[in-house]
Amino acid sequence: MEVKSTVNMNWAKINQLTRAAVTALEETAEALHTEVVQAQVMPFDDPQIIEKKVYGKRGQFAKNGREYKGKIIHEKVHGGGHLQNEATFVDYSDSRNGKVTIASNTPYARRLYYHPEYHFDKGENPHAGGEWYKSWISGGSKANFAKNTFKVLYRKNGGL
């Protein structure tokens, strides 16, 4: 028994699908960035200093013998500045190798992201807080967003 086969590669279609994958990846990253901004989870306002009066226990006395009436403390409310607008962008420089990055170029972005215990100003974004990508990563409520978006965009860009 002898078997022969001939394979003809359609290089034009293969190149079209490769370009479609890169374009879909870039568009998926941009869609994820837009989704996060629209979900209003990133800090937005400028940080503010607020004053609070802290009272002691009733009957607490200061060193001078007088009853402690309280003191004023200053607390910084982290707003995040312009983190969701100008400071956060999609980096396409390595998209040909299958990697795009949503990056923030502010010195305080890492500190705000990894410290959800901060008191974030919720005036502009009511859901602002730390770890704002948590819903979109594995195990989150919107974990399939990137996969499903890429699938739709790949089919559209690839002509499938």
Rosetta silent file (secondary structure, phi, psi, omega in degrees, C-alpha in Angstrom):
SEQUENCE: MEVKSTVNMNWAKINQLTRAAVTALEETAEALHTEVVQAQVMPFDDPQIIEKKVYGKRGQFAKNGREYKGKIIHEKVHGGGHLQNEATFVDYSDSRNGKVTIASNTPYARRLYYHPEYHFDKGENPHAGGEWYKSWISGGSKANFAKNTFKVLYRKNGGL
SCORE:     score description
SCORE:     0.000 S_00000001
   1 L     0.000  127.891 -178.629    0.000    0.000    0.000 S_00000001
   2 L  -124.942  131.082 -178.900    1.405    3.312   -1.054 S_00000001
   3 L  -122.431  134.158  175.625   -0.013    6.659   -0.027 S_00000001
   4 L  -127.265  143.114  176.109    0.903   10.030   -1.457 S_00000001
   5 L  -140.820  150.678  178.429   -0.366   13.392   -0.402 S_00000001
   6 L  -125.199  130.316  179.082    0.210   16.913   -1.535 S_00000001
   7 L  -113.321  123.629  176.049   -0.262   19.909    0.752 S_00000001
   8 L  -108.446  118.730 -178.897   -0.765   23.316   -0.763 S_00000001
   9 L   -87.891  130.509  176.520   -0.339   26.131    1.731 S_00000001
  10 L   -93.112   83.907 -174.106   -2.492   29.208    1.237 S_00000001
  11 H   -64.565  -30.422  178.170    0.099   31.708    2.464 S_00000001
  12 H   -63.987  -43.753  179.709   -2.087   34.707    1.716 S_00000001
  13 H   -70.374  -37.500  178.028   -4.795   33.415    4.055 S_00000001
  14 H   -62.847  -43.464  177.741   -2.243   32.400    6.719 S_00000001
  15 H   -65.997  -37.910  178.230   -0.730   35.903    6.668 S_00000001
  16 H   -63.336  -42.868  179.722   -4.202   37.453    6.799 S_00000001
  17 H   -68.630  -34.521  176.522   -5.087   35.368    9.872 S_00000001
  18 H   -65.382  -45.239  176.983   -1.762   36.245   11.541 S_00000001
  19 H   -63.884  -36.955  179.452   -2.390   39.963   10.990 S_00000001
  20 H   -65.338  -37.047  178.856   -5.960   39.516   12.220 S_00000001
  21 H   -65.134  -42.586  179.495   -4.693   37.921   15.447 S_00000001
  22 H   -65.486  -44.736  179.825   -2.332   40.842   16.133 S_00000001
  23 H   -64.269  -41.767  178.973   -5.029   43.410   15.374 S_00000001
  24 H   -64.388  -36.948  177.487   -7.575   41.557   17.522 S_00000001
  25 H   -63.624  -45.424  179.255   -5.096   41.427   20.413 S_00000001
  26 H   -63.593  -43.467 -179.734   -4.508   45.196   20.232 S_00000001
  27 H   -68.156  -33.358  177.446   -8.232   45.917   19.997 S_00000001
  28 H   -65.372  -42.558  177.943   -8.951   43.556   22.902 S_00000001
  29 H   -63.335  -41.156  178.761   -6.480   45.402   25.128 S_00000001
  30 H   -66.056  -38.792  178.038   -8.054   48.720   24.163 S_00000001
  31 H   -65.686  -38.709  177.870  -11.535   47.306   24.866 S_00000001
  32 H   -64.891  -42.952  177.490  -10.391   46.077   28.291 S_00000001
  33 H   -60.051  -44.972  178.770   -8.970   49.504   29.133 S_00000001
  34 H   -63.504  -41.098  179.267  -12.247   51.129   28.077 S_00000001
  35 H   -61.347  -42.565 -179.714  -14.250   48.581   30.077 S_00000001
  36 H   -66.409  -41.655  179.271  -12.244   49.287   33.240 S_00000001
  37 H   -64.846  -42.864 -178.599  -12.645   53.059   32.833 S_00000001
  38 H   -70.483  -24.629  176.719  -16.391   52.720   32.236 S_00000001
  39 L   -74.759  -10.533  176.840  -16.755   50.479   35.293 S_00000001
  40 L    57.388   46.883  179.183  -15.471   53.447   37.343 S_00000001
  41 L  -106.531  -12.645  179.388  -13.142   51.356   39.494 S_00000001
  42 L   -86.709  142.673  175.499   -9.912   53.316   38.952 S_00000001
  43 L   -61.479  143.242 -174.541   -9.099   56.236   41.255 S_00000001
  44 L  -129.113  -48.726 -175.056   -9.699   59.529   39.485 S_00000001
  45 L   -69.016  162.229  174.857   -9.759   62.667   41.650 S_00000001
  46 L   -69.505  145.593  177.583   -6.709   64.489   42.944 S_00000001
  47 L   -61.429  143.384 -179.696   -5.614   63.477   46.461 S_00000001
  48 E  -127.542  153.350  173.842   -7.010   65.716   49.196 S_00000001
  49 E  -104.177  122.837  177.319   -6.103   66.374   52.803 S_00000001
  50 E  -113.993  152.641  178.898   -9.093   66.307   55.142 S_00000001
  51 E  -104.275  136.468  176.898   -9.190   67.279   58.788 S_00000001
  52 E  -128.964  143.257  175.029  -10.831   65.083   61.411 S_00000001
  53 E   -99.983  123.706 -178.548  -11.333   65.749   65.073 S_00000001
  54 E  -106.446  125.505 -178.745  -10.527   62.703   67.206 S_00000001
  55 L  -101.118  148.143  174.831  -12.001   62.586   70.660 S_00000001
  56 L   -86.074 -175.877  177.131  -10.653   60.690   73.630 S_00000001
  57 L   -73.203  150.538  178.767  -12.670   58.683   76.133 S_00000001
  58 L   -63.047  130.574 -179.729  -14.924   60.605   78.465 S_00000001
  59 L    89.380    2.458  178.134  -13.004   61.465   81.584 S_00000001
  60 L   -77.093  135.634 -176.301   -9.597   61.104   79.900 S_00000001
  61 E  -116.411  144.074  176.812   -7.184   63.712   81.187 S_00000001
  62 L   -79.436  176.222 -178.357   -4.186   65.313   79.544 S_00000001
  63 L   -63.108  -28.216 -177.724   -0.815   65.707   81.284 S_00000001
  64 L   -83.324    3.588  176.020   -1.736   69.165   82.485 S_00000001
  65 L    92.856   -6.990 -179.949   -4.707   67.808   84.443 S_00000001
  66 L   -89.148  156.315  179.679   -7.404   69.136   82.155 S_00000001
  67 E   -69.336  139.319 -177.079   -9.965   66.927   80.491 S_00000001
  68 L   -74.062  120.849 -176.950   -8.941   65.849   76.986 S_00000001
  69 L   -99.198   -3.853  179.854  -11.196   67.596   74.460 S_00000001
  70 L   112.441  167.284  177.197   -9.829   65.945   71.307 S_00000001
  71 E  -139.890  160.755  179.756   -7.297   66.762   68.661 S_00000001
  72 E   -98.974  126.780  175.143   -7.367   67.455   64.935 S_00000001
  73 E  -114.524  153.868  178.953   -5.612   64.978   62.671 S_00000001
  74 E  -107.117  127.486 -178.236   -4.952   65.350   58.953 S_00000001
  75 E  -122.465  134.929  179.727   -5.815   62.400   56.729 S_00000001
  76 E   -91.871  123.378  176.662   -4.925   62.063   53.066 S_00000001
  77 E   -97.384  117.233 -176.305   -7.746   60.785   50.864 S_00000001
  78 E   -80.023  119.765  179.263   -6.210   59.122   47.814 S_00000001
  79 L  -101.153  -31.692  178.484   -8.013   60.104   44.658 S_00000001
  80 L   100.440    1.257  176.826   -5.604   58.832   42.029 S_00000001
  81 L    58.392 -131.077 -177.608   -5.102   62.020   40.055 S_00000001
  82 L  -107.316   40.931 -173.304   -5.515   61.440   36.338 S_00000001
  83 L   -63.039  -40.884 -174.986   -4.763   57.739   36.511 S_00000001
  84 L   -82.087  -14.179 -176.884   -7.593   56.515   34.312 S_00000001
  85 L  -101.591  -90.503 -174.646   -7.144   59.103   31.568 S_00000001
  86 L   -73.834  -28.862 -171.708   -3.701   60.343   30.509 S_00000001
  87 L   -82.438  -19.695 -179.243   -1.622   58.175   32.832 S_00000001
  88 E  -111.742  130.382 -175.966   -2.938   54.752   31.753 S_00000001
  89 E  -147.146  166.900  177.582   -2.408   53.562   28.189 S_00000001
  90 E   -99.989  125.357 -179.953   -2.110   50.412   26.083 S_00000001
  91 E   -97.309  112.726 -177.900    1.447   49.542   25.000 S_00000001
  92 L   -96.767    7.081 -169.539    1.424   47.805   21.583 S_00000001
  93 L   -60.965  -26.683 -178.380    5.198   47.637   21.119 S_00000001
  94 L  -115.788   25.862 -175.446    5.381   43.828   21.455 S_00000001
  95 H   -68.429  -27.474  177.224    2.017   42.944   19.896 S_00000001
  96 H   -63.009  -26.570  178.435    3.651   41.028   17.018 S_00000001
  97 H   -95.765   10.025  176.661    4.916   38.553   19.633 S_00000001
  98 L    83.824   26.310 -178.756    1.486   38.210   21.237 S_00000001
  99 L  -136.570  123.697  170.380    1.972   40.616   24.140 S_00000001
 100 L  -125.722  155.247 -175.894    0.252   43.911   24.900 S_00000001
 101 E  -132.992  134.889  169.536    0.377   45.751   28.207 S_00000001
 102 E   -96.218  112.804 -171.991   -1.989   48.143   29.932 S_00000001
 103 E  -120.211  149.773  173.148    0.429   50.390   31.773 S_00000001
 104 E  -118.152  129.873 -174.254    0.197   53.341   34.144 S_00000001
 105 L  -104.877   28.526  177.939    3.139   55.723   34.140 S_00000001
 106 L  -103.178  150.568 -178.616    2.564   57.522   37.431 S_00000001
 107 L   -69.306  -19.746 -175.910    4.743   56.971   40.498 S_00000001
 108 L   -98.936   -2.747 -175.639    1.722   56.371   42.725 S_00000001
 109 H   -62.073  -45.766 -179.407   -0.149   53.819   40.551 S_00000001
 110 H   -63.321  -43.350 -178.694    1.524   50.759   42.099 S_00000001
 111 H   -62.950  -43.291 -179.675    0.996   52.050   45.639 S_00000001
 112 H   -68.694  -38.509 -177.080   -2.701   52.732   45.017 S_00000001
 113 H   -65.631  -45.172 -174.213   -3.282   49.403   43.229 S_00000001
 114 L   -89.576    7.805  177.609   -1.764   47.182   45.906 S_00000001
 115 L  -129.434   77.470 -179.984   -3.281   49.021   48.890 S_00000001
 116 L   -69.919   -8.299 -179.408   -7.071   48.690   48.761 S_00000001
 117 L   -78.988   -9.079  176.246   -7.247   49.716   52.434 S_00000001
 118 L   -62.153  157.422  176.425   -6.647   53.373   51.501 S_00000001
 119 L   -91.772   98.999 -177.827   -9.608   55.719   51.735 S_00000001
 120 E   -85.596  140.913  175.951  -10.328   56.477   48.074 S_00000001
 121 L   -72.705  124.826 -176.745  -12.387   59.482   47.075 S_00000001
 122 L  -107.700   23.283 -179.752  -15.537   58.140   45.448 S_00000001
 123 L   -67.159  -50.635 -179.316  -16.847   61.480   44.161 S_00000001
 124 L   -85.947  -44.250 -179.959  -16.071   60.913   40.468 S_00000001
 125 L  -117.526  106.868 -173.806  -15.853   57.110   40.455 S_00000001
 126 L   -67.633  -18.155 -179.206  -18.220   55.490   42.953 S_00000001
 127 L  -107.073   16.811 -176.090  -16.473   52.099   42.808 S_00000001
 128 L   -62.459  143.267  178.459  -12.905   53.425   43.089 S_00000001
 129 L   177.471 -174.813  177.813  -10.465   51.396   45.116 S_00000001
 130 L   -80.464  170.343  179.087   -7.328   49.329   44.898 S_00000001
 131 L    50.160   53.088 -174.105   -6.858   46.237   42.740 S_00000001
 132 L   -72.205  -13.707  176.194   -9.141   47.642   40.034 S_00000001
 133 L   -92.734    2.535 -173.194   -8.314   44.858   37.537 S_00000001
 134 H   -58.458  -36.466 -179.090   -9.339   42.121   39.982 S_00000001
 135 H   -69.366  -23.781 -174.340  -12.719   41.479   38.328 S_00000001
 136 H   -98.872   -4.042  178.015  -11.105   40.915   34.922 S_00000001
 137 L   -96.728  174.555 -175.692   -8.364   38.465   35.921 S_00000001
 138 L   -54.016  128.464 -179.507   -8.728   34.733   36.499 S_00000001
 139 L    93.858   -8.306 -179.987  -11.326   34.013   39.164 S_00000001
 140 L   -85.525  171.397 -177.481  -13.017   37.405   38.845 S_00000001
 141 L   -69.772  -23.006 -179.833  -16.623   38.067   37.866 S_00000001
 142 L  -118.650   35.069 -174.026  -15.601   39.270   34.365 S_00000001
 143 L   -64.456  -25.912 -178.406  -12.720   36.859   33.807 S_00000001
 144 L   -89.994    2.894 -176.777  -13.961   35.789   30.346 S_00000001
 145 H   -59.258  -50.270 -176.777  -14.214   39.342   28.990 S_00000001
 146 H   -65.906  -42.069 -179.304  -10.822   39.379   27.242 S_00000001
 147 H   -63.536  -46.980 -179.336  -11.186   35.856   25.832 S_00000001
 148 H   -67.824  -38.833  178.774  -14.675   36.485   24.443 S_00000001
 149 H   -65.870  -43.376  178.042  -13.755   39.910   23.073 S_00000001
 150 H   -60.916  -41.806 -179.233  -10.660   38.509   21.339 S_00000001
 151 H   -59.728  -46.615 -179.324  -12.743   35.704   19.815 S_00000001
 152 H   -65.540  -45.583 -177.821  -15.276   38.136   18.338 S_00000001
 153 H   -68.976  -34.488  178.134  -12.621   40.556   17.061 S_00000001
 154 H   -65.735  -42.285  177.777  -10.489   37.765   15.556 S_00000001
 155 H   -63.801  -41.403 -179.362  -13.441   36.438   13.595 S_00000001
 156 H   -66.850  -47.951 -177.094  -14.305   39.936   12.380 S_00000001
 157 H   -73.118  -28.086 -179.756  -10.731   40.881   11.409 S_00000001
 158 H   -85.918   -5.947 -178.921   -9.923   37.474    9.904 S_00000001
 159 L    70.393   31.324 -178.888  -12.979   37.404    7.690 S_00000001
 160 L   -94.248    0.000    0.000  -14.238   34.190    9.257 S_00000001
